[in-house]
C-alpha cells in the first residue's frame, strides 16, 4: 500500500513512519511545517507538508491508506484532534482512499471515566471516532491506554473493556499495531482498546474484540 501517516513527526507517528519505511509499504509522512521534512526523510519516508486545519487535498493523492496519529498535545483539541481528523476523513472519502486507521484513546467513548483534565480531549477524540465510523471508509479505531517510552515487546492485549489498572503500552507497540491493522480484515470496521500483553500483535489481532 501507499500509506499516508498524519502526525508523522509525533512520538507515535515517528515510530509508525520508521516501521512502515522498513516494510514493503510506501510511506508518505505528513508534517505541518517544512522544517520538519528532513526528519521524515531521515526516517525513510517522503514528507508531505499539509496542515490538518487547512487544505490537505494534495496529501491524499494516490494514497491507499491513512494512519491518523496526529494530535495537538492538548493545545487545540477541537481544531486538530476533532476537526482536523474530520477534515482528513472528508478528503480521504473524496479521493477514494479505501482504508483509514485512527489512533484514538481509551475512554474516548466514556470521557467521564477519566480525570477532568483529559475529558475535553477525549470528547474531541470521541466525536472524530464517531464521524469516521459513520463514513464509508473501511476504518479501524485503536484506543490504547497510557503511552510509555519503554522499548516495544511486540506483544499486546486488545478488547472492548480492558482492566483500567493494567493498560499502559509502549508507543512502539502502538505503532506496530496500527500498521498491522492495515491488512488485517478482522479489524475492518472495528473499534478496540489496546494495552501491553502477552500475545504477539498478529495473533492478538485475529480476535481484537475479545476482552
N, C-alpha and C positions, 0 to 999 in steps of 0.2 A: 504494500500500500504506500501511497504518498501521504504522509501524515503531517498535519499542522499541529504544533504544540503551542497553545496560547498560554502565556506566562512562562515561556521557556527560560527566562532569566531568574525566576524564583527558585526557592530552595528545592521544592519537589520537582519543578519544571526542569531544572538543570539535570537532575537525575534522569528524568524521562527522556530528555533530549540526548544525553550521552548514551543511554542504553539503546535508544532507537537507532542512533548513528552506528552503533556496533552490531546492529541486526541487519536483516535483509530488507527492512523498510527504508524508504527515502524519507527524510525528515526536514521540515521547514520550521524554524524556530521563530515564533512571533515575539517581537520586542517593541516596547513603546517608543524608544528613542534610538537614534542611530549610534550613539556612543556605546550601547550595549551589544551592537552587532559583532564586534571582534570576539567577544566572549563566546557567542554562539558558534562562530566559526571554529574556535578552539575546541569546542565540544564535538565538532564533526558535522555540524548541520549548516544549512543555508538559512541565513537570517532574513526575516521579513519584517519591515518596520510598519507597524499599524497600531493605532490607539483604539482600544475597545470602546471608548466613549465617542469615537468618530466613525469615519468611513473605513470599513475593514473588507470591502468587497474584493479588493485586489488580493487579499491574503488567502482567500478560499479558492482561487482559480486553480483548476486541475488538481484539487485535493480530494482524496478518497475518504479520509477520516480525520477527525479533530479530537485531540485530547485537551480539555479545558483544565489547566492547572493554574490559572491566573487568580490574583486576589489583590485587594487594596491594602492589606495589612491593617485593616480597621480604619483607614483614613477616608474611604468613600464607599461604604458597603452598598449603598443603593445605586450609585453611579457605575461602579465596576462589578462588584460581586453579583448584583442582580441585573441591572440594565445592560452592563457590558456583556454579560453572558447571553442575555436575550438578544442583543444586537448581533452577536456572532451566530446564534442559533438561526435567526431570521436569514442571515446571509448564507448560511450553510444550506438551508432549505431552497433558497433562490438559485444557488449554484449547483444543486443536485448532489451535494455531498451525501453519502449514504450512512456514515457511521459517526456518532458523537458520544464521546466518553467524558463524563463530568466528574471532576474531583469536588466532592461536597464535604460534609462534615457530619459526624454523629450528632444526633439531636436536631438536625435541620428540620425534621418533621415535628419535633416537640421542643421548641426553644425554652419553654418554661421549665424543662428539666435540667437546664444548665445555669451557671451563675449569671446574675443580672448583666454583668459586663459583656457577656457573649451573646445575649439574646437578640440584639438588633442585627448583628452579623448573621446569626442563624436564621432569623426571619428572612433576610435578604437571600441567603442561600436556598432556603426552602422554597421561596417564590420562583427562583431561577430553575430549581429542580422541577417544580410543577409545570412550568412553561415548557421545559424540554419533554416531559412526559406526555404533554398534550400535542406536541409537534408530530410530524410524520417521519421524523428521523428514527433510525434504528439506534437506540440510546442504551447506555449503561450509566448508572449513577452509583458512585462508590463513596461511602460515608465512613472514613476512618475515625478512630479515636484520637487522642492527643498524640502529636507527632514528636519523635525524638531524632537526634542526630547520631544515634548509635549505628554501627555497621549493620547492614541488612543480613538477614538469615535465610531469605528466600522461603520462609515458612510463615503461613498466615492462618487466620481463622475468619470465617465470614458468617453472616447470619442476619436475621431481622430484629433480634432483641438480645444483643450480646451483654454479658455481665459488665456493668459500668465500672466495676472495680478492677478490671483487667483488660483495658482496651488500648493501651499505648502501642505504638508501632513505629519502627524506623521509617524515615522518609524514603529511603532507598527501596524498601519493600512495598511501600505505597506505589512508587513509580513502576516497579516490576508488575504489580497487579494491574495498574491502569493499562500498561502495554499488553499484558496477557489477555485482557478482556477483548481486545480488538477483533480477534478471530474466534473467540470462544462463544459459540452460539448459545450455550447455557446461560450466558449473561445478557443476551439481547433483550432489550425492553424490560430490564430488571433493575431494581434498586436494592442495594445491600450494604450492611455495615462491615467494617474491616478492623481487625486487630492482629497483633502478633500471635502466632500459634505454633502448632507442631506439624502441620501438613504442608507439603510443597504447594507453591502457588498454582501450578497447573492442575494438580489433583483436587485442591480445595475448590477451584472454580468450576469443577464439574457439577457441583451441587451448592451453589453460592447462597441459597436462601435457607439452608438448614441452620438451626440455632445451635 
